[in-house]
Amino acid sequence: MTSRAELAEVAEKRIATDWGLDEWADRLVEQAGLGVTILDRHGTVMYYNKWASEHLDRMPEYIDDDVRKRHRRAVTNPRFDAMLKLFEDGRIEPVSYVARPYGKTTILVTVSPIRVEGEFVGLSQIVLLKDEVQELCARFDTSGRDSFEREMLPDGPPAT
């Protein structure tokens, strides 16, 4: 098992001293405001968060089942297997792509390998809705941060 001192976040000083990410990690993943699905190294669904259940095709019966059974397009499984092979062969960079698996809804997907002590043990899938991202960017392009400050700071920003 990896000791705390060997963890990258500790060695790189990206975490508070004497605090373990595992203390809050499950809540972060559950409440992140984006879809999170975790698969084991073989493609078995191990977890999905609440957001994923509300916006994507995720159901309790998918847990402990092969994700390939849920793909609707024939081309998806060979693509998934090719991505899995990249991670098995050592790729550490995420794979990002855009998909429209449900007809009208376009999603932005990032799949990252999960490695424990250097061994590929699974992968995470992070999903955003393209329409939400575009709307957020359009708001920023139109009004900069003003619309966000009006929403979050109804009394106006603090004086500088």
Secondary structure, 3 states (H helix, E strand, C coil): CCCHHHCHHHHCCCCCCCCCHHHCHHHHHHCCCCEEEEEECCCEEEEECHHHHHHCCCCHHHCCCEHHHHCCCCCHHHHHHHHHHHHHCCCCCCEEEEECCCCCCCEEEEEEEEEECCEEEEEEEEEEEHHHHHHHHHHHHHHCCHHHHHHHCCCCCCCC
